Amino acid sequence: MSNIIAIVGAIIAVLLGLFGLEKRKNKKLAEKLEQQEEKIIVLEKQKEVYKANETVSKETNEKLQEVSDEQKKEEETIEQAESIEEVIDIANDIIAGFNRVPDKSSWK
């Protein structure tokens, strides 16, 4: 009878040991899962920032292209001018364009 109790006790001890090992494995897996979830959140935020930067960059490039095109037109107009007075008038128009205050709806 004592042998049976010893065997049952040994089986219970082995099962409790296995249960402890399994619990430790599960805890490590849970920690690893939390770390991966945090990395995913960081990557999603980086993706959002990248998209925002890409949009702003495209808008800036478009505006720079518009300014460049306008400058080329102004240069062509100046080159086509026949007298110094026309060049001065064109230059005054360009300067007047800088002095104009844009409407507040274009401010961001």
Order of alpha helices (4+ residues) and beta strands (2+ residues): alpha-alpha
